[in-house]
């Protein structure tokens, strides 16, 4: 137990024996009685093994604390208590009460459950009921003991209106609730859950009073409760009804302003299933395409993406209009409806539409689906616009699905001519003049060709083949140099060279023509079983193989980064420029790294204010909190920043942290000086009065003065909470009083000259000793700052090394992906009789192998660390170890 009601771990507050008797834990009551701040009480009840304790540990911002899981428990049950600083209100304490699982009896006595529930309702600011599954009649039946609370608590008829009860929060675990009712989306109330009720210094007596009444069989009358806990009435009067104002009115000075009552159900997914920031039921337009062909990013979509901090797996689909692209996207989203399907020959989707859903296989990822408008729409007539839509789908996605109808023949491949235009629409490096198309495989998405209404047998030369072999055969090159052969080979070469992986799916016709008019209303059972199976295989492949979208260098893209990416590319297109991957990465790095500095700095400052109570007892105490908060904030910064060349932004972040720490050290010293000087002024009030009345200006006055000062110094040293400048303040006081002491020695006729000389020497020695203590304290502070500097450097280098290792791993994966793709292409060229082209690829492959070998070298990270310029040492040397006291500090005393 630390000061101010902070507990390192929970203890039991109340024990309920198997027979149902209640007994309080004296240690817990002692802790509560010592809390002088306002308290906010959160209590959780519910059936056993429903995850109550996990939620409370998270509320306490701890991994462990309240016992989680069945375990071996003592007979009976307990109400556990954990007192902690409030995470948002510095002047308040958070008290968490966790009750062992309530047993629901089919028949018989449930008085114990009812009494526990009654006690929880009386004590709580927020009352949480935790259950699993659905909120149905069975779940409500398990709460029937709430209806019997009136056996133990007498409530005014207008108790609900007056707010006698806490806010009720029902947490539904492992829930699969559909949070849409009649087309209206239900969202969690984002109001502060810990701002309903505040009690000051009465919680311990409140608990003691209620338990005493329950143990003695007396009714708890809420209208009398306030007077009793405030000691206005004895406990025996609790069961006597009194007239007059209700408890709410009498607690008026103790409560926060009245708020509307709120009852909520919060569905909580299974922890193993994760939670996505967004689970959209309807898509929104990400990139609008006007009638004039001008592209623009939608602000609504940007706002959604900016709130998604999870890594994004981005799947985009492109293809000719009216080929069923939107149907596949809806299936990937797990929806029957969503993206518009349409059933006519007109294109329904305009621009690029987006839907964000939880990833079905990776709980920490967000699956972002992009459905593009149909290419080749005769009503649009602008092929350049189609090319930009195709290029944006390639640039934004980590998996690109190309959707076509019928078969993969020359006509189908020719329709994919957009891929041949990518070299004109996308640049890898700024100012590069050479052909960069070979670099595309590093950054382009995985390629999936889905062939709809496929009616052929998957056979080649009489043997059965897979869909992938069918695609490879369709992408074979022809020998020759004629214009016709070049036109035939060009789109095939682009697909083979640009995309790191290829996959093909063929789909039978899903149903008869009449049924297909309403595909979004047809159950799978009414579709062709072969089509349903093929669609499921497609979904499984996408879910299991689509990767997180990454930038050049391997940095993972979040929803927020994807929004900035889309905005940057569209702005380039609108300005008539060609999107450049390298320039875009640099631009995004500036945006993200600036945000990383601001967010990590803000987090550090918030954690310091939350955990530090000024003045600290020692410099080491403040330092320990600083080092912990700095390390956490640095982790936050490292997680978000990327491509921080020369560690420019890292230095900026560390400089900001050092500035905040400097200011807090200064505030710590000033607060210590204020408190310490106030203690001396208070203890020396009698001395000051005697000085003003001339009581010391007499024979023997000096000895009396010395005795009084000694008492003051002894009392000062006995006081706690003076802070880090305590010794310096005392030294300054003793030094400033020298002049008055000398004056008293001169006028004291009882003192001989030798005595005066010895007294002066003693006083000088006392001041010198006190100065030594102060200088020692200042030296300790300076030494601690050097340790802080060293700790900051070591922590920074360790985390930087870890980040560089992660970046090296990403670069290795990037190189390996391209190398494998080039090796596979070389093999196919040899098989198809293009040995000359295969030999030309050898130099490129050898270069990739060398780069891979360099990355695998252990010295790679060390070389980068050696050239990283970190300006940390200068930051901490700016922090003074001591504080220069003001000349007028003792003006009121001497």
C-alpha positions, -999 to 999 in steps of 0.1 A, spaced: 0 0 0 14 34 -11 2 68 1 -31 82 -10 -49 49 -13 -28 33 -41 -28 -5 -39 -3 -26 -58 -27 -55 -58 -63 -61 -47 -74 -76 -14 -107 -89 -2 -131 -63 13 -159 -86 23 -161 -124 29 -193 -144 25 -192 -177 43 -209 -208 28 -237 -202 54 -242 -167 41 -227 -146 69 -208 -115 60 -175 -103 75 -154 -72 67 -117 -73 63 -101 -48 88 -71 -42 65 -94 -31 37 -114 -9 60 -82 8 72 -72 15 36 -105 31 28 -106 51 59 -72 66 50 -84 79 16 -91 117 17 -98 122 -19 -131 118 -37 -137 82 -48 -155 67 -77 -167 31 -73 -171 6 -101 -186 -28 -91 -189 -59 -113 -212 -89 -107 -222 -119 -128 -222 -157 -131 -188 -174 -125 -163 -178 -153 -177 -151 -175 -145 -129 -176 -154 -103 -149 -119 -101 -134 -103 -97 -168 -124 -66 -175 -116 -51 -140 -79 -58 -145 -81 -39 -178 -99 -10 -161 -70 -9 -136 -47 -8 -166 -30 -40 -153 -25 -75 -168 -28 -92 -135 -46 -84 -103 -80 -98 -96 -78 -136 -100 -88 -146 -135 -103 -181 -143 -117 -208 -121 -86 -217 -100 -87 -231 -65 -108 -208 -43 -115 -209 -6 -151 -220 5 -176 -192 2 -172 -161 -18 -154 -127 -15 -159 -92 -27 -124 -79 -38 -112 -43 -37 -86 -24 -56 -79 13 -49 -60 32 -76 -54 67 -89 -82 78 -112 -68 77 -148 -84 111 -158 -91 130 -125 -59 138 -105 -79 147 -74 -99 114 -72 -94 78 -65 -109 48 -84 -122 20 -62 -129 -13 -82 -150 -40 -65 -150 -75 -81 -174 -101 -67 -168 -138 -70 -192 -154 -94 -229 -154 -84 -245 -188 -83 -280 -190 -99 -301 -215 -80 -329 -232 -98 -348 -233 -65 -342 -225 -29 -326 -196 -10 -308 -169 -30 -307 -144 -1 -269 -143 -3 -269 -132 -40 -296 -106 -32 -277 -91 -3 -245 -89 -24 -264 -72 -52 -280 -48 -28 -247 -39 -13 -231 -34 -48 -260 -11 -58 -256 11 -28 -219 14 -30 -214 18 -67 -211 48 -90 -213 23 -119 -228 -12 -116 -217 -37 -142 -234 -70 -148 -213 -94 -168 -227 -124 -188 -220 -145 -218 -239 -151 -250 -272 -133 -257 -295 -111 -238 -326 -133 -238 -351 -146 -213 -327 -171 -199 -302 -143 -192 -328 -122 -176 -339 -151 -154 -305 -152 -139 -310 -116 -127 -342 -124 -108 -325 -118 -74 -325 -81 -82 -363 -81 -78 -358 -91 -41 -336 -62 -31 -365 -45 -15 -363 -72 13 -331 -55 25 -333 -19 12 -362 5 15 -362 30 -13 -382 62 -18 -409 60 -44 -391 85 -66 -356 69 -61 -351 64 -98 -359 100 -107 -337 113 -79 -308 91 -91 -305 69 -60 -291 41 -81 -259 39 -100 -255 37 -138 -263 2 -150 -239 -13 -176 -246 -48 -190 -215 -64 -205 -223 -92 -229 -193 -114 -236 -186 -136 -266 -215 -118 -283 -226 -121 -319 -253 -94 -316 -263 -76 -347 -260 -39 -338 -284 -28 -364 -321 -24 -357 -344 -13 -384 -316 2 -404 -304 22 -374 -268 16 -362 -263 12 -325 -231 26 -312 -214 26 -278 -221 56 -256 -187 74 -255 -194 94 -224 -170 91 -195 -180 60 -175 -163 72 -144 -181 105 -137 -214 97 -122 -210 97 -84 -184 111 -60 -182 105 -23 -156 120 0 -142 103 31 -174 83 37 -170 51 17 -156 31 45 -184 41 69 -209 35 42 -197 -1 37 -195 -7 75 -230 6 80 -247 -15 53 -229 -47 63 -238 -41 99 -275 -38 90 -275 -69 69 -257 -90 95 -282 -78 122 -313 -83 100 -322 -46 98 -336 -28 68 -314 -3 50 -334 30 44 -317 51 18 -332 83 31 -314 78 65 -281 66 50 -265 100 44 -270 112 79 -256 80 94 -224 79 73 -218 115 80 -222 107 117 -254 128 121 -273 98 135 -263 66 152 -264 34 132 -293 20 152 -316 47 136 -309 34 101 -341 14 101 -362 43 113 -380 63 86 -374 100 87 -393 127 69 -377 156 51 -353 157 21 -341 126 4 -306 113 5 -297 129 -28 -306 164 -15 -286 158 17 -256 146 -3 -258 177 -25 -225 190 -14 -209 156 -20 -222 147 -54 -213 157 -89 -240 175 -109 -270 153 -117 -269 135 -150 -295 116 -169 -298 79 -160 -283 56 -186 -287 19 -190 -265 3 -217 -257 -31 -231 -221 -33 -244 -214 -64 -265 -179 -77 -259 -164 -101 -285 -144 -131 -275 -108 -119 -268 -94 -144 -292 -116 -130 -319 -102 -95 -316 -120 -62 -323 -119 -40 -353 -124 -3 -351 -150 -4 -378 -175 -30 -389 -194 -12 -416 -227 -25 -428 -228 -2 -458 -199 10 -480 -189 46 -485 -173 62 -515 -136 65 -511 -127 82 -544 -154 100 -562 -155 101 -600 -174 130 -613 -193 131 -646 -163 151 -660 -139 124 -649 -123 144 -621 -113 123 -591 -117 134 -555 -112 117 -521 -143 116 -500 -140 134 -466 -164 109 -450 -142 79 -460 -111 98 -448 -127 104 -414 -134 66 -411 -98 56 -422 -82 82 -398 -98 63 -369 -84 29 -379 -51 24 -362 -49 -13 -371 -28 -27 -399 -48 -28 -431 -53 -58 -454 -66 -41 -486 -83 -61 -513 -94 -43 -544 -114 -57 -573 -113 -44 -609 -128 -55 -642 -153 -48 -669 -187 -34 -658 -215 -58 -652 -192 -88 -644 -203 -93 -608 -174 -77 -589 -196 -63 -562 -211 -97 -554 -176 -110 -546 -168 -80 -524 -200 -85 -504 -191 -121 -498 -157 -111 -486 -174 -86 -462 -196 -114 -449 -227 -96 -461 -256 -105 -483 -259 -68 -492 -235 -40 -492 -219 -29 -524 -245 -22 -550 -251 -51 -574 -276 -40 -600 -292 -62 -626 -291 -42 -658 -265 -34 -684 -257 -2 -667 -227 2 -644 -238 7 -608 -205 15 -590 -189 49 -597 -154 57 -585 -139 35 -558 -161 24 -529 -148 12 -495 -160 -11 -468 -140 -18 -436 -147 -49 -416 -129 -70 -390 -105 -94 -405 -120 -129 -401 -87 -146 -395 -65 -120 -379 -81 -102 -350 -56 -74 -350 -60 -65 -386 -87 -45 -405 -99 -59 -438 -106 -30 -462 -124 -39 -494 -123 -16 -524 -149 -20 -552 -141 -1 -584 -164 11 -611 -166 -11 -641 -139 -5 -667 -150 1 -703 -184 17 -695 -198 29 -728 -216 57 -710 -184 72 -697 -163 70 -729 -130 82 -712 -105 54 -712 -79 76 -695 -102 78 -665 -105 40 -665 -67 37 -665 -64 60 -634 -91 39 -616 -71 8 -624 -38 24 -613 -53 36 -580 -66 1 -573 -31 -13 -579 -14 14 -557 -38 11 -528 -43 -26 -525 -23 -56 -511 -43 -80 -533 -58 -71 -566 -87 -92 -580 -93 -89 -618 -128 -100 -626 -139 -112 -661 -165 -133 -678 -163 -164 -699 -128 -176 -706 -92 -162 -705 -86 -158 -742 -69 -132 -764 -99 -110 -762 -100 -112 -723 -63 -105 -721 -65 -76 -745 -93 -61 -723 -66 -59 -696 -46 -34 -716 -47 -11 -686 -18 -31 -671 4 -21 -701 -2 16 -693 11 14 -657 46 25 -667 31 58 -679 10 62 -648 33 51 -619 69 61 -612 90 43 -586 117 70 -582 115 107 -586 133 119 -617 142 84 -630 144 81 -668 151 44 -672 125 17 -674 114 10 -638 89 -17 -646 111 -44 -631 108 -26 -597 70 -29 -597 71 -64 -583 85 -50 -550 54 -28 -544 26 -42 -565 -2 -64 -549 -8 -101 -553 -28 -107 -585 -59 -129 -586 -79 -135 -618 -115 -145 -612 -133 -159 -643 -171 -158 -639 -196 -180 -657 -169 -203 -668 -184 -231 -690 -154 -250 -703 -136 -280 -689 -103 -273 -672 -83 -294 -697 -52 -288 -719 -43 -313 -746 -65 -339 -731 -53 -337 -695 -70 -320 -665 -54 -289 -652 -59 -265 -623 -72 -230 -626 -36 -217 -620 -22 -239 -648 -51 -226 -670 -40 -190 -662 -3 -198 -668 -11 -213 -702 -32 -182 -711 -2 -160 -703 23 -179 -724 44 -158 -748 47 -163 -785 79 -165 -805 85 -137 -830 90 -100 -835 60 -89 -856 37 -61 -844 9 -87 -839 30 -109 -817 43 -79 -797 7 -68 -790 -1 -104 -780 29 -106 -756 29 -71 -740 0 -75 -716 11 -110 -707 47 -98 -700 33 -70 -678 12 -94 -657 41 -118 -653 67 -92 -644 47 -66 -624 28 -88 -599 48 -109 -574 22 -138 -573 -6 -149 -595 -37 -170 -587 -68 -180 -607 -103 -189 -598 -131 -201 -621 -167 -198 -612 -197 -217 -627 -228 -197 -635 -244 -192 -600 -281 -196 -611 -306 -192 -638 -310 -157 -654 -342 -149 -636 -327 -156 -602 -296 -136 -609 -316 -104 -611 -318 -104 -573 -285 -120 -563 -283 -100 -530 -316 -116 -519 -309 -153 -528 -297 -177 -502 -267 -199 -510 -290 -230 -509 -308 -217 -541 -275 -212 -560 -256 -238 -579 -236 -259 -553 -205 -259 -575 -206 -221 -576 -211 -219 -538 -181 -242 -533 -159 -222 -557 -169 -189 -539 -160 -204 -505 -126 -215 -519 -121 -179 -532 -129 -165 -498 -106 -188 -479 -78 -180 -502 -82 -142 -498 -86 -144 -460 -55 -167 -456 -31 -152 -481 -39 -115 -485 -11 -96 -467 -10 -63 -449 -6 -34 -473 30 -22 -471 49 9 -483 83 8 -500 107 -4 -473 82 -27 -457 64 -3 -434 29 -15 -425 -1 6 -437 -28 14 -412 -63 27 -420 -51 62 -412 -20 58 -435 -42 44 -463 -63 75 -462 -33 97 -465 -20 75 -493 -52 78 -513 -52 116 -508 -16 119 -519 -21 98 -551 -53 116 -561 -38 150 -555 -9 140 -578 -34 129 -605 -55 160 -602 -24 182 -605 -14 165 -638 15 146 -622 24 109 -622 22 93 -587 57 85 -576 61 57 -550 93 71 -535 81 107 -532 48 95 -517 67 74 -491 88 105 -482 57 127 -479 38 102 -458 68 96 -436 68 134 -428 31 133 -419 33 101 -399 66 109 -381 53 144 -371 22 128 -358 43 101 -340 63 129 -323 32 147 -312 13 117 -300 42 101 -282 51 134 -265 15 139 -255 14 104 -241 46 109 -221 33 142 -206 -1 126 -197 16 96 -180 39 119 -160 11 141 -148 -10 110 -140 18 92 -120 38 121 -104 26 138 -72 47 169 -66 69 173 -47 85 139 -49 104 127 -18 137 122 -38 150 129 -72 153 92 -77 115 88 -73 108 113 -101 136 98 -122 122 63 -120 87 75 -132 103 95 -159 124 66 -172 94 43 -172 71 68 -190 99 78 -215 105 41 -224 67 36 -230 64 68 -251 95 58 -271 79 25 -279 48 43 -290 69 66 -312 89 37 -327 58 18 -336 44 46 -357 74 63 -372 92 50 -404 119 61 -428 133 85 -401 165 92 -419 192 105 -396 168 99 -367 156 135 -372 121 129 -357 135 107 -329 158 135 -319 128 159 -320 108 135 -298 136 130 -273 141 168 -272 104 173 -264 105 147 -237 136 163 -222 119 198 -222 89 184 -204 111 166 -179 131 198 -174 99 217 -166 87 190 -143 120 189 -124 118 227 -121 82 225 -108 92 197 -84 119 219 -69 97 250 -67 69 230 -50 95 217 -26 108 252 -18 72 265 -13 63 237 11 96 237 30 96 274 35 59 274 45 68 248 72 96 269 86 74 300 86 47 281 104 71 265 130 89 298 134 58 319 141 66 321 178 102 331 171 91 358 147 67 372 173 94 373 199 117 390 174 91 417 166 83 423 203 120 424 213 117 395 237 152 383 228 168 417 233 177 410 269 203 392 290 202 355 282 181 363 251 206 347 228 205 314 246 167 314 245 168 322 208 193 294 201 170 270 220 139 281 200 157 277 167 169 242 177 133 233 184 123 247 150 150 227 132 140 195 150 103 200 141 113 208 105 133 177 102 104 156 116 80 169 89 75 147 59 66 156 23 91 185 20 106 173 -12 140 175 -29 149 211 -18 143 205 19 180 207 29 188 237 7 158 257 22 170 249 57 205 259 49 193 292 34 172 299 65 201 292 88 224 314 68 199 343 66 194 343 104 231 349 111 228 386 111 201 385 137 221 360 158 251 383 157 230 412 168 217 392 198 252 382 208 263 418 208 234 430 230 234 400 254 253 413 285 254 379 301 278 365 274 315 369 278 336 377 247 349 341 246 314 327 248 303 350 219 333 338 198 325 302 205 288 307 198 296 323 165 319 294 155 293 269 164 267 287 143 291 289 114 299 252 118 262 244 119 256 264 87 286 247 70 273 213 79 239 221 66 255 235 34 274 202 31 241 183 33 226 205 7 256 202 -16 255 165 -12 218 165 -22 226 186 -52 254 163 -62 230 133 -59 206 152 -82 233 159 -107 244 122 -106 208 111 -111 206 133 -142 237 117 -156 221 83 -150 189 95 -167 209 106 -197 227 72 -198 194 53 -194 178 74 -221 207 67 -245 207 29 -237 169 26 -240 169 46 -273 197 26 -288 181 -7 -278 147 2 -292 163 17 -323 182 -16 -328 150 -36 -324 132 -14 -350 161 -17 -374 160 -54 -370 123 -53 -379 130 -31 -409 157 -55 -420 133 -84 -418 107 -65 -439 134 -57 -465 145 -93 -466 109 -104 -472 105 -78 -499 137 -89 -516 128 -126 -512 94 -120 -528 109 -103 -558 138 -128 -561 114 -158 -561 92 -141 -587 122 -134 -610 135 -169 -606 101 -184 -614 98 -161 -645 133 -171 -656 123 -208 -653 91 -202 -674 110 -183 -701 134 -213 -704 105 -237 -706 88 -216 -733 119 -214 -754 130 -178 -746 165 -188 -734 179 -154 -745 155 -135 -723 162 -159 -695 199 -152 -697 193 -114 -697 175 -118 -664 206 -134 -648 223 -101 -640 191 -88 -623 188 -120 -603 225 -119 -593 220 -83 -581 190 -93 -560 209 -122 -544 238 -98 -535 213 -74 -519 197 -103 -500 231 -114 -487 240 -79 -476 208 -77 -456 215 -110 -440 249 -98 -428 250 -93 -390 268 -60 -394 239 -44 -414 222 -31 -383 254 -21 -366 264 0 -396 231 18 -396 234 24 -358 269 38 -363 258 65 -387 227 74 -367 233 108 -352 217 110 -318 219 144 -300 207 131 -267 236 141 -244 229 178 -249 194 175 -237 200 164 -201 229 188 -195 205 217 -198 186 205 -167 200 222 -136 205 200 -106 195 226 -81 174 257 -78 185 292 -70 164 305 -42 149 339 -43 164 368 -24 130 377 -8 122 341 4 126 351 41 115 387 38 85 380 60 106 364 87 137 386 92 
